[in-house]
Amino acid sequence: MQKLLTSNIIPSNHPIKDLPEKLKIRYLKGLGEALCLIEPNSQKEQKAKFCYDVLCESFLGNTLEGGWEVTKDLRHIKKAQNLCRFGLKFFRMSDCFWWDVYRIAYQSELPIESYDSEFQKTTGIFTTKFREAAKKHFLDGGNGEGLHKTLVAQSKDELNFCQRPLKRILVVGTVSVGKSTVINALVGRKVAQMRTAACTSQVSEIFNNPFCEHLLYIADCKQINYSKKWDCNSNFEKQSLRFTGSLDSYPIVIMDTPGVDNALDESHGQITRDTILGGEYDILICVVNAPYVERTGENEMIEYVIHNSKKKIIFIFNQLDRFRPSNDSIEESLDSFRNILKSKNSDAQVVPLSAISAFLLKKEKNGQIDEFDEIDLEYHKKKLFSPYYDMGLYGTGHESGENDFLAKSGIINLENIIVSQ
């Protein structure tokens, strides 16, 4: 599923966009026939069909009726390859066609190699070279020589990205500790609901996809969706979108978990504890509420994480923006918390953070801020002007730049730590 979630389903500058609708249909019918031939009626086929339908909607404005079928003589595949590019009579579409076939097969993890003999029936002297080049490009690390240069450049970036190790980050915390705000701040947009009540009811995964401006998500176990808008109330399992900030170019998945102390549903806590024990992650981020760090629920969460996680642990000392210079010492609170960890034989890193400030700042940077957010952001910026609220200084020992509000929020320090692990 990672390949699908970290790819661009709709390639930019695709030559098919320049064809008249009649010829687009002919091309897409051939593509549908080739993909349907490889793996009909399976979970993998469902992913390929999803990619195909999205492509049809992008080029035609709707799905293509009768496009997902196999004819006895594979005539749709043959017709698609014989198309000429609009205005270029002697340049056929075989290179683009086979790039699309193998690209979607790769994204969907279809067993395409087993269908070489079938595909050979559809190619001749002038088209076999394009099929072989596409196969080598996606399956054997070929450079795509002979294929459409713009399309190959896109797929090279995606292939290189997918081949790098995926870093899995598990985020845990008690209800209302600010866990969802931390996730939203890392991603750079609202993907987790921020409320005072418990929201998350399952472990959900958020993948960084630097190649796609849209949102790709899976809900209800099987339903795959592709949209410009995301409803963070949806019960999604996995989703992918472009992260912003220092994490934007790294293969990263953030694993969101239910609050461990949800009084309305005890199963939420068990889901999170089982996930911690499972260890299927690289970094565990435990968000704690700095003003209420000594609460029973917080202590139990900290104890459980320290004694049951065998991976790198980072404690986020969140909501420090609620402290007041006249009553509280951020430095003393951090030292006290670090001493608590030492008493529990933990050398986990502690990162001071104002997650809500970081999230609002990223929304502003991405042009997603509304008038009410602007009021809140102005309030937080006024605080960040004061050295007292420089979370970057407390985290790194180095004073942040006067107008570098993201650094002052502490999010830059957190992202750098994640990248360096």
C-alpha positions, 0 to 999 in steps of 0.5 A, spaced: 500 500 500 505 504 501 507 505 493 500 507 492 500 512 497 506 515 496 505 516 488 502 521 484 496 517 480 495 523 475 501 525 472 502 532 470 503 534 463 501 527 460 500 527 452 493 524 453 491 531 455 492 534 448 488 528 444 480 529 442 476 526 447 474 520 442 482 518 442 482 519 449 477 514 450 480 509 445 487 510 449 483 509 456 480 503 454 486 500 452 489 501 458 483 498 462 484 492 458 491 491 459 490 492 467 484 488 467 488 482 464 493 482 469 489 481 475 482 480 475 477 480 481 482 481 487 484 486 492 490 488 488 486 489 482 481 493 486 487 498 487 489 498 480 481 499 478 481 505 483 488 508 479 484 507 472 478 510 474 481 516 477 485 517 471 479 517 467 475 522 471 481 526 470 482 526 463 474 525 461 471 528 467 467 521 469 469 514 469 469 510 463 463 505 462 466 499 458 473 501 459 475 495 464 474 489 460 478 484 456 476 482 449 478 475 446 483 479 441 485 484 446 483 489 440 483 495 445 490 494 447 492 494 440 488 500 438 491 504 444 498 503 441 496 505 434 494 512 436 498 518 434 499 524 438 495 530 436 498 534 430 504 529 430 502 523 425 508 519 425 509 519 433 505 514 436 503 513 443 506 506 445 511 509 449 506 513 454 501 507 454 506 502 456 509 507 461 502 508 464 501 500 464 507 498 468 506 505 472 499 503 475 501 495 475 507 497 480 503 502 484 498 496 485 503 491 486 500 487 480 504 481 478 505 483 471 511 479 469 507 473 469 503 476 463 509 478 458 506 472 453 500 476 453 502 482 452 507 480 447 501 478 442 499 486 442 506 489 440 510 488 434 517 490 431 516 498 433 512 497 439 516 491 443 521 496 445 517 501 449 514 495 453 520 492 454 523 499 456 517 500 461 518 494 464 525 495 465 524 502 468 519 500 473 521 493 475 528 492 474 531 499 475 532 501 468 533 509 466 526 509 461 530 510 455 526 511 449 520 513 453 516 519 454 522 524 458 517 528 462 513 522 464 520 518 466 522 524 470 516 524 474 516 516 475 524 516 477 523 521 483 517 516 485 521 510 485 527 513 488 522 515 494 519 509 495 526 505 495 528 509 501 527 506 508 520 508 511 520 511 518 514 510 522 512 515 527 507 512 533 504 518 537 501 517 543 498 520 549 492 521 554 485 524 551 486 532 550 493 532 551 494 536 544 496 529 541 492 531 534 495 538 534 502 535 534 500 531 528 497 537 525 503 541 526 508 536 523 503 535 517 502 542 516 494 541 515 488 539 519 488 531 518 486 530 526 480 532 529 482 537 535 477 537 540 476 537 548 473 530 547 476 523 545 476 523 537 481 517 534 478 510 535 483 506 531 490 506 529 490 511 523 496 512 518 498 518 515 503 518 509 507 523 506 506 524 499 511 529 496 508 528 489 501 529 490 497 535 491 490 531 492 488 527 498 488 519 498 485 515 503 482 509 505 476 508 509 472 502 512 477 497 510 477 497 503 474 504 500 479 508 497 478 515 495 481 521 492 479 528 493 481 535 494 477 536 500 478 532 507 473 531 512 477 529 518 471 526 522 471 520 517 473 514 520 480 513 515 485 507 516 490 510 511 491 517 508 497 520 504 498 528 503 504 532 502 507 534 508 510 541 509 516 543 513 523 539 514 519 532 513 516 534 506 522 530 502 522 524 507 518 517 507 515 518 513 508 515 516 505 518 522 501 513 526 495 516 530 492 512 536 486 513 541 487 517 547 489 511 553 484 514 558 478 515 554 473 514 560 467 512 555 471 507 551 476 503 555 478 499 548 481 505 546 487 505 551 488 497 550 488 499 542 494 504 544 497 499 549 497 493 544 500 498 539 506 500 543 507 493 545 507 491 538 513 495 536 512 496 529 514 503 529 521 506 529 520 512 533 515 513 539 512 520 540 509 521 547 505 527 548 504 530 555 501 536 558 506 540 561 501 544 565 498 538 568 504 533 567 503 530 574 496 527 573 495 520 574 493 519 567 499 522 565 504 518 570 501 512 568 502 513 560 509 515 561 510 509 566 507 504 560 511 508 555 518 507 558 517 500 560 514 497 554 517 501 548 524 498 545 524 503 540 527 511 540 522 515 545 521 522 544 517 526 550 513 532 547 512 537 553 506 540 550 502 547 551 508 551 555 504 557 552 499 556 557 505 558 562 505 565 565 512 568 567 509 571 573 508 564 576 511 559 572 518 557 570 519 553 564 526 551 565 525 549 572 519 545 569 523 541 564 528 540 569 523 537 573 520 532 568 527 530 566 529 528 573 522 524 573 525 520 567 531 519 570 528 516 576 525 511 571 531 509 568 529 513 562 534 517 557 528 519 553 529 526 549 524 531 551 522 537 546 518 543 549 513 545 544 507 549 543 503 545 538 498 550 537 502 555 535 506 551 530 500 549 527 497 556 526 504 558 523 504 552 518 497 554 516 499 561 515 505 559 511 500 554 506 495 559 505 490 555 509 488 560 515 481 563 516 479 570 519 478 566 526 485 563 526 488 569 524 486 572 531 489 566 535 495 566 531 496 574 532 495 572 540 501 566 539 505 571 535 505 576 541 507 571 546 513 568 541 516 575 541 518 574 548 524 570 550 520 566 555 516 563 550 522 561 545 521 553 545 527 553 540 531 556 546 529 551 551 530 545 546 536 546 543 540 551 547 540 556 542 536 563 541 531 563 535 531 568 530 527 574 532 522 573 527 523 565 526 516 564 529 516 556 527 523 555 531 520 559 537 514 554 537 519 548 537 517 545 531 523 546 527 527 542 533 522 536 533 522 535 526 530 536 526 530 530 531 525 526 527 530 527 521 536 525 524 534 519 527 
